[in-house]
């Protein structure tokens, strides 16, 4: 099925560095979501964005809903080893409807 | 926060047998549940969407007679993999959606068919 374009595919950073990843789509979504998945577990919701232009923070995480409604980015500041995992963006067109996922960004944090 | 559980967390079965996976929303009513499968190093691929009391809607290419989905109540959906084959080995994840936009995911079920 359709997937969002998520980049980068993988990142290798040093502890303490900031991280940025983004998702783009050819079509509009009314909700953007960011999830983190640890190995062997289900995705965990990090941030949900509901309005174009919205900037939302959750601790060291900040995400924005693009003004065109076709993109979103996620920033992680001052990375720590437990940030390691796969980060997925997801777009949703209507409440309760299916999610369209990005391909994921594998983040590795070197202590 | 909303909690979704899955059972079992892992299962090994022999080729040709059937396996049932349960997905429960523990602290909210899930009007819609979704079933995904995920292969190693890949993203989640939606298999089907189920609404309580209705037949599931399957994605293109997903065999509805092989992957039986039942959403009998607002807190429980089941996925039965019938006549399992080794190529059905995968990580199966459910998610549940209630009155809000967010979907909450279960911890996943690792299926290995020998």
Boltz contact constraints between the chains, C-beta under 6 A:
constraints:
  - contact:
      token1: [A, 31]
      token2: [B, 101]
      max_distance: 6.0
  - contact:
      token1: [A, 41]
      token2: [B, 107]
      max_distance: 6.0
  - contact:
      token1: [A, 42]
      token2: [B, 93]
      max_distance: 6.0
  - contact:
      token1: [A, 42]
      token2: [B, 105]
      max_distance: 6.0
  - contact:
      token1: [A, 42]
      token2: [B, 106]
      max_distance: 6.0
  - contact:
      token1: [A, 42]
      token2: [B, 107]
      max_distance: 6.0
  - contact:
      token1: [A, 42]
      token2: [B, 108]
      max_distance: 6.0
  - contact:
      token1: [A, 43]
      token2: [B, 105]
      max_distance: 6.0
  - contact:
      token1: [A, 45]
      token2: [B, 102]
      max_distance: 6.0
  - contact:
      token1: [A, 48]
      token2: [B, 102]
      max_distance: 6.0
  - contact:
      token1: [A, 95]
      token2: [B, 101]
      max_distance: 6.0
  - contact:
      token1: [A, 96]
      token2: [B, 32]
      max_distance: 6.0
  - contact:
      token1: [A, 96]
      token2: [B, 97]
      max_distance: 6.0
  - contact:
      token1: [A, 98]
      token2: [B, 46]
      max_distance: 6.0
  - contact:
      token1: [A, 98]
      token2: [B, 49]
      max_distance: 6.0
  - contact:
      token1: [A, 99]
      token2: [B, 103]
      max_distance: 6.0
  - contact:
      token1: [A, 101]
      token2: [B, 43]
      max_distance: 6.0
  - contact:
      token1: [A, 101]
      token2: [B, 44]
      max_distance: 6.0
  - contact:
      token1: [A, 103]
      token2: [B, 43]
      max_distance: 6.0
  - contact:
      token1: [A, 104]
      token2: [B, 43]
      max_distance: 6.0
